Amino acid sequence: MATAAASSASEPEVEPQAGPEAEGEEDEAKPAGVGMKMLSDAVAAEAAEAEDPGWDLQQEGVSDSDGDEEDAMASSAESSAGEDEWEYDEEEEKNQLEIERLEEQLSINGYDYSCHVELIRLLRLEGELNKVRMARQKMSDIFPLTEELWLEWLHDEISMAGDGLDREHIYELFERAVKDYICPNIWLEYGQYSVGGIGQKGGLEKVRSVFERALSSVGLHMTKGLAIWEAYREFESAIVEAGRLEKVHSLFRRQLAVPLYEMEATFAEYEEWSEEPIPESVLQSYQKALGQLEKYKPFEEALLQAEAPRLVEYQAYIDFEMKIGDPARIQLIFERALVENCLVPDLWIRYSQYLDRQLKVKDLVLSVHSRAVRNCPWTVALWSRYLLAMERHGLDHQMISATFENALSAGFIQATDYVEIWQVYLDYLRRRVDFRQDSSKELEELRSMFTRALEYLQQEVQERFSESGDPSCLIMQSWARVEARLCNNMQKARELWDSIMTRGNAKYANMWLEYYNLERAHGDTQHCRKALHRAVQCTSDYPEHVCEVLLTMERTEGTLEDWDLAIQKTETRLARVNEQRMKAAEKEAALVQQEEEKAEQRKKVRAEKKALKKKKKPRGADKRKVDEDGEEEWGAEEDEQPSKRRRTDNSLASGAASAMEEETEVSGKCLTIDVAPPSKQKEKAASLKRDMPKVAHDSSKDSVTVFVSNLPYSIEEPEGTLRPLFEACGEVVQIRPIFSNRGDFRGYCYVEFKEEKSARQALELDRKNVEGRPMFVSPCVDKSKNPDFKVFRYSTTLEKHKLFISGLPFSCTKEELEGICKAHGTVKDLRLVTNRAGKPKGLAYVEYESESQASQAVMKMDGMTIKENVIKVAISNPPQRKVPEKPEGRTAPGAPMVPRQMYGSRGKGRTQLALLPRALQRQGAAPQAENGPAPGLAVTASVATEPPKMSNADFAKLLLRK
């Protein structure tokens, strides 16, 4: 990438090298003062060594004078280290076991990025330098390395390197490092390391070449390019001879023509350093660069304020640069964006498309395409563009074939992707063939590849995706067109079309018309007529269209006999088709009518049920006289829903029982009602209450208490079931299950611990399965004091390292889904979403170790079929829940204040109606005057009206009243 400054200073242009470490815009424009001083010292040392070879020995002599003191320190350190030697041995053994495990895992799945990184870390920790080098090499062959990994590798190699060949090996590593991503820090290290070889042959030219390439690559970087410029100037200042300052002047002028942060300080430094007045042309370039800097600042500030990966901000920056049209700056902003968004295929496609159409520089274009498929190998569009670019720039056939084979093993996410990559490669092979020759090596290769493509789709792709990905047989159609139009081999083309039709395509009119058009262009009339006659018989979607084409052809070219035959066949076929359509329409109408009748029947049933509910219940003995079936139904209903009766004394209840017995005898029916005497019922209820544990909640102990809910009602001994679970978290003081008035467990309880940390640890048991239901564990909070308190343990915001999967089959287990997800990265957590009963809802959340793994999993898993279900995969970003607004009170001034709990939010509810029998209501009602309300009607609600005393005989008469 040639910068504007480089071209203004007439420096040679050097093509850039691109580079994904997360580029931290936060530490932009790192000060290089200390680094520049070290660089100047290194340059001076190298120059002195070149002049006086004995200089190194003198330095060594000075350092050897302190040898005894160093030996003493070493012996002291050795004695102290011996005390902890057993600890290191134990840690080393653990590391070795982990290394063996990682190596075994990588032998199974070499594309596990996290395993590569962890293996390198452990081998480096153990000091296995040769194994570290091999592990890094294997990882670099598969993945582009981040800036941190490259710098660590380079520092290790530099520390072990000697002279000569080792320096050349490190130069090669630097060249590989700057090709992965744009890395200003690696370029700076490269320049400083090359200074160390200035004393060798061609060392000075090597240093200048490295710095010039660094300026071409990152010199326009507004926040990090300053360090490269300053390092280059410091180097030139250190080696310049007296009176020859033109190189430094040139670097100052070139830098001042580039919009960079802190360029005012650079201008002031130039004024102070230069003994001559600054030329007017330099001042004009400087002022122009300042103006450009003001235009770029909003975009740079947006990048500084946003969080990685800042894709939206980078896209806005790219759009701005595209409007300006400076190729060097456009390339730079694409490279900066790709550092943090290297797993976004659309960004790679846009970048490569710009290079293909605008720059068209061979090495640059092919380098970007190669990096694109290494970062996003699952994207077929990138591979297709790469193959086209290789062909466009005239690469060797063997290289293109090797790239195509790599594409087949890349692991595309859907079957149609393989069809697309095969079509691109077959098109390339066709363009290589000279069809003027009857036979050639290229033509035979094309035919063999067509055969291989069909076999590959039928076997490999069919086995993996349960489909070939080519239901319309597009590849076979292409082969047939090649044979017919280019090879004049209609016999082979007809054989291919026969095969196409036998694969389920004979019912489609467009397939027959495609074949007819091929025969029309390269065949003869006889085969055209034969094809159309077959089409009339087989087509089921648009037979009218095929019949029309046949009649048109016979009207133009056919004889009378041909016309009569065509009319007969088309009329017969259309009559049969119309008959089939009428039958289908009648069948559909019958189904619709059945559905309407069923809906009407359901409507009638609901209306009858509603009418029965509204019907008044009969009172007295005569009204209860129904047939035997009705009695049994009534008795069952009474058993299911026992009526609630007011409390009365024992004598009153016993009278009711005796009266009921008399009534059943008079009616002559054999109605058996098992009613225990009220005294026994009261004793039973009292004993039940005495046996039921009393729950006295102490709010002062909320910090050491957790609330457990959603437990199965069928648990007979809740305390015995739950205690072993919660004792694993700490000492349990008490478990208080909640029971109903009838003594049934209500499905929730309180668990009190001795220590607060035990209660916090118990919260981790949330959603644990207890007898088939997920148990909910939450902090114990008094909601009357904290009405807005809600507990939800999972994040409701965007989580870029977590996936949301929907459409899963209900039979999919956690282990099965985890096995699928592990193929794309390290799974930290996986959660299948269930309802309160513990049944799956077809949803899941998968948490990966990093955002890059999650992004890669989205690309590969979205649209995947699991047990005949097509799943959808996306980054977890739950929608914001709408918080309902609290209703404001609308009480009119002066109106009585009615408690909310008395009527609810919508007035008096249906379940709040009085369930007291009307007979009792009349008995307890206050007497009314003949014309108006009774005196004393306005009685406050706080005064309770005690019902009058009634005897057993009164109560019996009340129930027996007709």
CORHU-V186147 format. One line per field, one symbol per residue. psi: psi as a letter, one per 40 degrees, with the letter a starting at -180 (. if undefined). A space follows every 50 residues. Layout:
BEGIN
psi: ???
END
This chain:
BEGIN
psi: hhidddddefihhhiihi.fihhhedfifhhfdddddddddddddddddd dhdedddddddddeefdddddddddddddddddedddddddddddddddd ddddddddgeegdddddddddddddeegddddddddddddddihiidddd dddddddddeibibdddddddddddddeddihgdddddddddddddfdei hedddddddddddddddedehddeddddddddddddddeiihegeddddd dddddeehhiifdddddddddddheiihiddddddddddddddddddddd dddddiiiefddddddddddddddehdddddddddddddefeehdddddd dddddddcdfhddddddddddddddgeehdddddddddddddefiidddd ddddddddedgieiddddddddddddddddeehheeidiidddddddddd ddddddddcdddddefieegdefdddddddddddddefgddddddddddd defeeeehdddddddddddddeaiddddddddddddddhedgdddddddd ddddddeiiddddddddddddddddddddddddddddddddddddddddd ddddddddddddddhihiiiddeehiidddddddddddddghihiihiid ddddddddddddddddeeighhhghiiddddddddddddddhhhhhhhee eddeiihhafiheehdgddddddddeeeeihhdihgihiideeiheeiih hhididdddddddeehehhhfeihhhhiihhheddgdehihheiieihhe eiihhieiidehidddddddddeeihhdihhhhiadeehieeiihhhidi dddddddddddheihhfehhihhihhgiihhhhhihhihfhiheiihhid edeaefahideeihehiddddddeiiiiidgiiiifdghieehhhhiihi iddddddddeh.
END
